[in-house]
Amino acid sequence: MGLFSFGRKLEVSKGYAFSEIPLFSSLSPAEIRLIEKKIRHVECRRGDIVYHEGKPADAFYVIVSGRFRVFQKVRGEEEKTLIYLYRGDYFGESSLLTDQSHSASVEARSDGLLLKLEKADFMSTLSEIPSLSLHLSRTLGHRLTKIEGAGRKKQEVKVAALYSVLPATESFQFLYDLATNLVRETKSRVVFIDFLAFESGSSHNLQSRPRSRLSLAKIDPAQESELKPALVDCPAGFQYVSVEAEKGEGGEKKLASFLTFLTYRFDYLLIRLGNGSGDASWKILKHSDTVYCLIDPSPSILSGSAPVIHEIEKTYGFAKNEIKVIFPEPADSQAINYESTEQSLGLKVFHALPSRNREPERYHAALRFISKELAGTLLGLVLGSGAAYGLAHIGVLRTLEKENIPVDILAGSSMGALVAAFWAAGYRASDLEKIAQSLNRHHAFFKLVGFRDLSLPHHGFFHGRQVARFMESYLGNRTFQDLRVPVKIVASSLTTSQPVVFESGRVVDALRASISIPGIFRPCHYRGELLIDGGILDPMPIDALAKMGVKKIIAVNVLCGPDDRVQKSRFLAERRKEFFRKRPQDGFLKRFLRSLSEKTSRYFSGNIFNVIMSTIQFMEYEIAQVSSQEADVLIRPVAPEGHWAEFYRSEKFIREGEKRTAEQMEEIKRLLVE
């Protein structure tokens, strides 16, 4: 068992902000500073035990990076895994708040970083920051409690509520389909709890109509004999119950008792709230993990929904990432102005929902994504920057396709963004390889840049129009909403020195910004900002996925490090030595030409393009090294004998991607089942 230090104060140089940790995202700057003074960080290695089952609780932990296993000993020595925890999750609070010993052990499954708040500091923080106390008390009641049979078994129960301003039949259909996908994806027990009056138009979804609406005022919610008859079996494999909440303090207690009854019997509770925040059913938000806000993005609806969403956030202690805003997608998908709607709500839009009737395939793909996010099983793939080295991403994707690894969402910078966008648009790895092979040595330059694209060098050597036309020939006018898999494309702002994440609008416009190599391509103008290559600030955009709650992340770093460059230098030296080696049969002219070729090669290796790209990639490698520590699986398909400009030699990069991904396949498959 490994040991690690608990005593070091948190350092700003660790590369993350407290405000980006979901638990702390809704706190004020003063409250965050208060926590920063008390918290310490814990660096741990794979196999380290954070604490043991049966030991007294002494601290509260928040995961910054890495993944952790919660397990118990059963029948003496056998271990039973209860749950896996990932970045943004926290643990230890149940034992502290109930003043009991730990009921399970926690083990690091990868290298990671924890934030640790000692018991005394934790308790004083709760009294000083009421919203944090409210948040933890909301999740304490059901987060890790379930009893089955004679033995005690702890397991996470997810409770998700739905606030909707859409017609009742549409909100019913959404939750019905979400429950269906949860059963399919997780094989878990799911119940749909409906606090709206049962809609006759929804009856076709149910195997049988409920005999009556369950009134909590007329029953004892702790009695199974009174509750069980109201549960309706649905064809998709989950159960449905229509409920009427009781008003007043007594009604709130019955609501909590009713919820507790269900948490002992189901893994997922999906709740359709009653009409209006004054409805008695809204008290159930005190016990919920997630709130889905299904709202129309029209300005009139948004203006009325924004105060309700803010009330949910403040009154019930929800962090911003626990409120999932979902927009029904209009016929014209570009009609949604994401920037203005996010500003009015103060929240990021979680997902757009295509029409169930017009686009059933995309609709059900969206529901699969939402259900996997709720279950914590989304698999994200991050493709880093690297110019021609990034062709290795094609080999990575080929191997993942071959092994049927289900990539749910991608993020990319520069070349990684380009490969990610093409793949998400429907081009398989074999298609991408053919596109790469079309860039042969004779006309790759003219396809991607060309003399007609030359620009006055005070902005950049090339306009970037030719490479945009090349991308348009394959992507056309596709928007992000047209992609079959969600993608986040990262660029860098010269104006604010912050990464800019594209997730809406025209894909080619986002790619043009993300590949704007400084000095080579002109910067892009975007909403009053100048944007350059995404790799400058975020060559490995893991944060783009982690911030939206993606728990399992594979990252691909193709950049050469110092050791790779030493190896490359030796390889090139040997190749030059062999090429320029004098041979007895060589005549004077051949020896002269070889000597001239060697001098020319060395002279032009220091050209301006090489200097710019090498300098940028030195810097990007160091940034990517830090970011890569947040990945659950890191793939390093580096081809040291390659060159950043060898787009016409795709084969060696692609094969390297295949080889290195195959080497990590066991770890990838282990990540999938955790």
MARZA-928724 format. One record per residue (C-alpha): residue in one letter; x, y, z. Coordinates in steps of 0.001 Angstrom, whole numbers, plus 524288, in hexadecimal, padded with zeros to 5 digits. Each point is the difference from the previous one (the first is absolute). Layout:
// MARZA-928724
AXYZ/...
//
This chain:
// MARZA-928724
M800008000080000/G8055C80D2A7FC22/L8018F80BBC808D7/F7FE1580E407FCA2/S800E380D6280645/F7F42C806A880608/G8067E80C4B804B8/R802EB808F57F4BA/K7F81E80C377FDB4/L7F8FA801237F310/E80823806D87F5A8/V7FAA5808AF7F54A/S809F17FA057F6B9/K7F8537F3547FFCE/G7F8CF8056E7F44D/Y7F1BE7FFDE8043F/A7F689809B0805EA/F7F6F87FD8480B85/S7F4CA806267F88F/E801367F52B7F5D8/I7FDC47F53F80A0F/P7F15F7FCD87FF23/L7FDD17FFDB80EB9/F8059080DC980132/S7FB08805AA7F31E/S7F4A58077C8061D/L807CE805E080B3F/S803AC80E4A800A1/P80E53804397FEB5/A8005A802DB80EAB/E7FADD7F2558032A/I809EF7F9C07F6E7/R80B148079380681/L7FB257FB1180D25/I800FA7F1DE7FB6D/E80D3B8022E7F986/K805C7803DC80D1B/K7FBF87F32E8064C/I8018B7F5D37F570/R80BE87F7A97FD53/H803487F79E7F448/V8030B7F1917FFD5/E807DE7FA107F4FE/C7FDCD7F1787FF07/R804C67F4DD7F7AE/R7F8B27F4907FA50/G7FD217F63580AD4/D800A9809C780B4E/I7F5317FE9E80A31/V7FA4180D2B803BB/Y7F9127FA4580BDB/H7FBE67F2A780503/E7F2947FA9480321/G7FD318008A80E9E/K8099280B0A802C1/P7FB4A80CC88062E/A7FC9F80AC77F661/D80A1080AE280052/A7FE69807AC7F34A/F7F7F8803887F40D/Y805B27FDCC7F259/V7FD7C805C87F27E/I805ED7F9AC7F3D5/V80794809347F725/S805987F5697F738/G800BB7F13A7FF3E/R7F6097F56E802EF/F7FD327F94280CE3/R7F9537F35780405/V7F6D77FEEF80BB4/F7FF9D7F20F8051D/Q7FC5C7F79C80BC6/K805317F35F805A1/V7F5EA7F52D7FFE4/R801207F2B180681/G80CD3803DE80608/E8093B801E47F47D/E7F865800EB7F348/E7FEE280DE47FAAA/K7F394805477F9E3/T800F280C507F7C5/L7F4BA8093B802AF/I802B280B737F71A/Y80A9C8073F7F890/L8021A80E7D80234/Y805F4809AD7F673/R8043C80E3F7FEFC/G7F6428091980678/D7FA807F54F808DA/Y801BC800AF80EAD/F7FFCD7F65780B3A/G8015F7FEC780EAF/E7F4E38096380333/S7F62A7F56F803DF/S808597FAEE80B2E/L8036380DBF80482/L7F1EF804B88001D/T7FAC47F3C6806B1/D80BBB7FEFE80931/Q8024D7F1BE7FC73/S80BB57F8187FBC5/H8025B7FE1B7F18A/S7F7197F5727FA81/A808ED7FD9D7F449/S80E09801907FB8E/V804AE808FB7F511/E80B227FC177F6EF/A806C1807E67F559/R7FE737F8FE7F2FD/S8092F8095F7F917/D8095980ACE803AA/G7F7D180B4B804CB/L7FE8580C68807D6/L7F6758020C80B3D/L7FC1580BF1807B6/K7FF537FCEC80E70/L7F8698078A80A5F/E802B37FB7C80DE9/K7F4377FCA08087A/A8006C80C4880867/D801E0808B77F421/F7F5147F8D27F8D5/M7F63A8021C80AF7/S8039E80E53801B5/T7FF11802217F13F/L7F2187FAB77FFD5/S7FBFD809B880A66/E806AC80B377F8D3/I7FACE7FC717F26B/P7F1947FC2E8012E/S7FE907FD2A7F16B/L80A857F57F800EB/S7F93A7FA0B80BAE/L7F32C8002A7F872/H806567F9487F469/L805E07F50480834/S7F3CE7FDC880825/R7F8147FF007F360/T808237F4947FB2C/L802FA7F97780CFE/G7F31C7F8D4801A1/H801077F72B7F427/R80D85801737FA15/L805977F348804F5/T7F4EB7F8D7806C4/K7F9487F3A37FC1D/I7FCBB7F3B88078A/E7FD887F2FF7F974/G7FCC77F343806C6/A805E67FD3F80D2A/G80D19806127FCF7/R8031880E3D7FEA0/K803DF804BC7F28E/K8035780DDE7FCA1/Q7FDF1804E67F23E/E7FDF880D2D7F9C1/V7F202803C67FCDD/K7FDFB80ACF7F5E8/V7F44A8091380166/A7FCEF808D77F466/A7F4B0809AE7FF5D/L7F9FE806837F414/Y7FB4E80E167FF50/S7F9578028C7F307/V7F84080AE17F98F/L7FC917F7767F455/P7F2AB7F9867FE53/A7FDD47F517809D9/T7FFE77F5647F598/E80D81804437FB37/S806198003C80D8F/F7F9E87F29E802B7/Q805BF7FA947F361/F80D76805678034B/L800927F96780D4F/Y7F9F97F38B7FAB7/D80A927FF307F586/L80A9E8039A809C4/A7FB8B7F4EF808F8/T7FFF47F6B17F464/N80E06803917FC90/L8047D7FED480E14/V7FAD57F227800C7/R806787FCAC7F30E/E80D27806368033D/T801717FC3D80E48/K7F74D7F3F380201/S7FBD1806B380C99/R7F2FA80197806EB/V7F96B80CB27FC20/V7F3788066D804BC/F7F8E780B857F9AC/I7F9288080480A8F/D7F5B5809097FA42/F7FAD480B8080809/L7F8288055E7F499/A7F2347FB2A7FDDC/F8003E7F3C17F7AC/E7FE2C8036A7F1A9/S7F6B17F7A77F813/G8083D802D47F410/S80B787F93280676/S7F9087F34A802F5/H804D87F96B7F3AC/N80D967FF9080626/L7FB7E7F80E80BAB/Q7FCF57F1A0800AA/S7F3FD8030380813/R7F9A080C2880584/P8025F8025B80E92/R7F3E87FCBF807E0/S8007D80D4C80697/R808D980B75802CA/L8079D7FD4780C7D/S7FCC580A3080A57/L80A908012580A60/A7F6128069A808F9/K7F7F97F370800BF/I80A827F5AE801DB/D80BB87FC8880848/P80B4F801347F646/A808627F70B80851/Q7F6C97F4807FDC5/E803677F7D47F420/S7F2477FA4C7FFA1/E7FA6B80D957FD80/L80A16804517F5F4/K802C87F3E07F80F/P7F2877FF127F974/A801C180DB87FA55/L80C6A7FC457F89B/V7FD417FD397F1AC/D808DD7F7257F7DC/C8042C806237F31B/P803AF7F8327F3DD/A80DA78061D7FFEE/G803357F9BC80D19/F7FE2680B06809D0/Q7F4B58035580915/Y7F70280BD080052/V7F8598061880B13/S7F6C880BBA7FF7C/V800638077580CDE/E7F90E80B5980686/A80832806DD80A5E/E7FA5F804D480CD5/K801E480E45803B0/G80569804D280CEC/E80AB67FB6780936/G7F9CA7F2AB801AE/G7FF807FE827F146/E80E82802E77FEE8/K8031E7F537809C4/K7F7767F6757F87F/L806CA803F87F369/A80D437FD0780611/S7FAEE7F2FE80540/F7FA757FC827F2A8/L80CF18032E7F964/T807837F81480A0C/F7F7417F44A7FD58/L8034A800D47F18A/T80EB5801C6801E4/Y800617F2B08069A/R7F9DE7F9BB7F3FE/F804E08076F7F428/D80CF6804C17FA9A/Y7FA9680BBA7F887/L7F499808AF803B0/L7FAED808C67F511/I7F66680A46804E5/R7F6C5808AA7F83F/L7FD4A80BA3808C8/G7F28F805F380187/N7FC1880CF27F9D4/G806FF80BBD805DD/S80A348016280AAE/G7F52D8017280A16/D7FB5B7F2157FDAA/A8021C7F6DB80B99/S807B17F68D7F779/W80B16809DC7FE90/K804707FCE080DD1/I805757F38C7FA29/L80AF68085E7FA55/K805FB7FF9F80DA2/H8035F7F1DA7FD14/S8037F800B27F184/D80D487FF2F7F970/T7FCB1805F47F2DE/V7F587808DE7FA50/Y7FCCE7FF967F18B/C7FA3380CCA7FB2E/L7F8C77FD2D7F368/I7FCC080D787FAD5/D7FD26806A17F318/P80B208094D7FC31/S7F6EF80ACC7FB4B/P8029D80D028071B/S7F273800B480638/I801267F258805E8/L80E028023680451/S7FCA080C7A8073D/G7F5E07F8A1807FB/S808797F3EB80226/A80C74806EC8045A/P7FAC78041280D7C/V7FAE87F23B80276/I80D277F9FE7FC95/H8070E809C2808C8/E7F6847FC8880AF9/I8033F7F18F7FE3B/E80E7680315800A1/K7FF998089D80C14/T7F4D77FA41807EC/Y803E57F1C87FEC0/G80EC88014A7FF68/F8028F7FAFD7F242/A80D3F802017F9B4/K7FF828057B7F235/N803F17F32C7F9BB/E7F4C07F903806FA/I7F5E5808167F898/K7FF1B7FAB97F21A/V7F99D809787F672/I7FA4C7F8E87F42F/F7FA3D807227F446/P7F68C7F9997F67E/E806978023B7F2F5/P7F7D0808467F686/A7FEC07FC8F7F1AB/D80B1B809987FD4A/S80A6F7FB3F8097F/Q807C380CA77FE6C/A7F48D807C080565/I804F47FD6980DD3/N8090A80AE78045F/Y807B97F86380A28/E8083A80B7180489/S7F484808EC80340/T7F7F37F52680648/E80B557FBA680871/Q8023880E0880450/S7F1B9801C0803B5/L7FFA47F33780797/G80D9F800CF805D7/L801B67F1AC7FC2C/K805D67F85E7F4C4/V7F67A7F9197F6FC/F801BD7F18480295/H7F9CB7FA8D7F3AD/A7F719803067F498/L7F4FE7F6377FE13/P7FC6A7FCDE7F1DB/S7F1E37FDA57FC48/R7FB5D7F24B80340/N7F73F7FFC17F3F8/R80882807087F5FC/E80D3E7FA35803B9/P7FDCE7F39B807FB/E80DF97FB127FE5B/R8063080C828051A/Y7F5AD8010C80AB3/H803037F27A8055B/A80EA6802857FEE3/A7FDFF80C2480879/L7F8497F81480A05/R80ACF7F5C58006F/F809D280AC580298/I7F7C08060680ADC/S7FD927F2D080675/K80E737FC607FF8B/E8039C80D1E805E7/L7F6797FD9C80B2F/A805937F255801F1/G80DF1805427FFC5/T803CB7F7097F4BD/L80309809F97F556/L80CF17FD407F954/G8071980BFD7FAF0/L80B488004F7F655/V8096680B987FFD2/L8088E801AB7F3E7/G80B6480930801F3/S806CF809537F6C6/G80C0E7FC537F837/A7FF50803A47F16B/A8039F7F3F67F7C8/Y802D27F84580C66/G7F152800F780228/L7FDB87F6787F4D2/A802987F5BD80A7B/H7F2528032580516/I7FAA67F8B97F42C/G806F77F3B280484/V7FAA1801E680DAF/L7F224800EF7FABC/R802087F4237F735/T803C37F79180BAC/L7F4D4805178085F/E7F68A7FCE07F4D8/K805BB7F2697FE78/E7FE227FD3680E7F/N7F24B8060D8000E/I803B680A1180A49/P7F43A809548010F/V8052780DFB7FF6F/D7F4F1808E880499/I8064980D637FEB3/L80CA3805DA7FAC3/A8083A80C1280251/G80B79804A47F801/S809AD80ADB7FD71/S8060C8035E7F2E0/M802B57F3687F856/G7F9017F82E80A7C/A7F3F28087E7FE27/L8003D7FDA47F160/V800A87F12480151/A7F59C8001E80AC0/A7F6918083C7F7E3/F801887F7AF7F3C5/W7FDC97F375807C5/A7F421805BD806F2/A7FA8C8040D7F2C7/G7FF637F1B57FC0F/Y80D307FD6C7F996/R805597F33C80552/A80E807FDE080256/S8015A7F9567F2BC/D7F9F180C0F7F98A/L80939808F780762/E80B9B7F7D87FBA9/K7FBD8801817F1BA/I7FEC180EB2801D8/A80D9E8006C8060D/Q805A47F7B77F4F3/S7FA5D809947F60F/L809D5809F18050F/N80BC67FAB97F8C0/R80D30806997FF61/H7FD64806827F2FE/H7F38E80779802F2/A7FDF37FFFA80EDE/F8054080DE780089/F7F678804B67F59C/K7F44A7F92780636/L80254805CA80D72/V8061780D427FD36/G8056B8031E7F285/F805AE80C647FA54/R7F2A5806427FE0D/D7FE267FF8280EBA/L80C47807E7802E6/S7FDBF80BB7808DF/L8079780BD380462/P8087E7FA0D80AB0/H7FCAA80A3480A4C/H7F3837F80080282/G804E57F2977FC18/F806287F9DD7F401/F7F2EA7FA527FB75/H7F1E6804B98005F/G7FAD17F28380373/R7F5858006B7F56D/Q805767F4597F8A0/V800207F70480BDB/A7F2318049680337/R7FBB07FC477F231/F806787F2C0801C7/M7F83E7FD9E80C85/E7F368805017F9CA/S801627F61F7F4FE/Y7FDA67F57380A3A/L7F805806BE80A9C/G7F827809A87F7E8/N7F7B5808D4808A0/R7FE0D7F61D80AE1/T7FD61805CC80D55/F8037D7F9BA80CFB/Q7F1CB7FBAA80122/D801997F8587F341/L80AFC7F78B80562/R7FCC27F21C80411/V808A28011880C2A/P8019680C618084C/V80CF5807087FE15/K806A880B4E806E8/I80A05807847F802/V809CD808B8806EB/A8069180C6D7FB26/S8080680A4780745/S7FC4080E4180189/L80A9480A0D7FD7B/T7F6F180A138060F/T7FD7D7F98C80D2F/S80AC17F59480063/Q7F5617F5F08031F/P7FC227F3817F8F8/V7F38D801537F7E2/V7F7C47F3A47FF0C/F7F7467FEA97F407/E7F40A7F73E80167/S7F62F806BD7F70C/G7FFE3806887F2B6/R806E77FBEF7F383/V80A5B7F5868020C/V80973804F67F58E/D8004E80D7A8065D/A803D37F9E880CFF/L80A767F79B7F987/R8059D80B927F898/A801F5806EA80D07/S8057E7F40C806D5/I80A967FD947F5AA/S8047680E3C7FED4/I80E667FD8280288/P8061D80CFA80458/G8084A806147F565/I7FB9D7F6177F5CF/F7F1448024B7FF16/R7F91280CCC8024B/P7F86F800CB80CDC/C7F12E7FEBA7FF30/H7F69180AB88040E/Y7F5697FADD80905/R7F65F8087B80793/G809B480AE180223/E80B627F6EE80301/L80BC87FB527F848/L801687F1418009B/I80C117F7CA7FD6C/D803C37F19F800E5/G7F9577F8DD80B4A/G80C9E7F9028037D/I8066280C9F80485/L7F8048004780C93/D7F9C67F28380089/P806C97F5AC7F7A0/M7F94B7F524807B8/P7F22180522802E7/I7FC1A7F64A80A7D/D7F99E80ADB807EE/A7F60E802487F530/L7FA637F278802D4/A802877FF4880E9C/K7F86D80C9A80277/M7F3C37FA327F9FA/G800AA7F3E880882/V8068B7F60C7F71A/K805977F631809A0/K808257F72C7F744/I809DA8069A7F719/I809ED7FA877F66E/A80A1480A117FBA9/V809467FF157F466/N80C9F807E080062/V807C27FF4E7F348/L809CD80AC080343/C80E757FCD4800DC/G8065B8019D80D4C/P80E7C80232802BF/D803067F1607FFE6/D7F8977FE587F348/R8079B80B187F9D3/V80D047FA208044E/Q7FBE37F3277F9D8/K7FBAB807357F3C8/S80CF3807367FF3A/R8078D7F333800CD/F7F7437F9B57F5D3/L801CE80B447F677/A80EA58006580268/E801217F18A7FCCE/R7F7B0801A87F3E1/R8082480B877FB45/K80C857F8A3802FC/E7FB697F49D7F7D4/F7FB13808947F4F9/F80C428085F7FF20/R809C37F4F88028F/K80AC9800277F5F7/R8007A7F3F27F799/P80BD87FB977F7E0/Q7F7AB7FF5C7F3B7/D7FB6780E1780173/G805C6809537F648/F8039580E3580259/L7F2CC8052A7FB72/K7F83C7F6D9808C4/R808658036580BCE/F7FE6780E7D7FD01/L7F1347FECF7FEDB/R7FF257F84E80CB1/S807FD80A508070B/L7F7B780AF97FA53/S7F3877F8CE803DA/E804C97FE5380E07/K8036580E668017D/T7F311804367F9F9/S7F8647F6FE80905/R8069A8056080C1B/Y7FE5380E027FB6B/F7F1777FEDC7FD69/S7FD177F86D80C7A/G8006A80D2E806CC/N7F5E0806587F725/I7F5D280901805E5/F7F50E7F5E67FF61/N8082C7F5DF80717/V80405809E380A43/I7F1E48044D80267/M7FA5C7F246800A5/S80ADD7FA1C8082C/T7FF7380B3A809AF/I7F1397FEB58013B/Q800AE7F14C801B4/F80A768012080A96/M7F68B8085A807C4/E7F3FC7F7D77FCCA/Y806A37F398804A1/E8024B805A780D93/I7F1D38048D8011C/A7FAFC7F2F37FAE3/Q808357F899809EA/V7F8FC806E780B24/S7F27E7FE867F9F6/S802317F1997FCF6/Q800A07FCD680E78/E7F13D8020780059/A7FD817F5337F611/D7FBC77F27580442/V8076E7F9CD7F4B9/L80AF4806E37F8A9/I8044F7FB7B7F27A/R80D2D804EB7FAD8/P8012C7FCAE7F17F/V80C70807A87FD33/A807537FD657F358/P80DAC8057B802D0/E804737FDF47F1F0/G7F4CA808937FB3B/H7FF6880E907FD51/W7F52F8099180333/A7FE2E8037C7F17D/E7FF7D7F2247FA86/F7F1767FFC67FD37/Y8035D7F85A7F3B4/R805A57F4AE80807/S7F40B7FC2D807BE/E802BF7F16380086/K80A828004380A85/F7F820808E7808E1/I7F3807F8057FE8A/R806EE7F31F802CE/E8063A805D680C19/G7F27480408804B3/E7FADB7F2407FDF2/K80B8F7F9D6806F5/R7FFAC8089180C29/T7F1377FF1880164/A800897F1247FF2B/E80A048003280B07/Q7F64F8078580892/M7F3F77F8257FC46/E7FFAE7F7F280C74/E8000980C6D80826/I7F57F806267F75D/K7F71A7F43480193/R802468001580E9F/L7FBF980E5080048/L7F36E7FCD27F8B7/V7FB447F609809F2/E80390807CB80C2A/
//
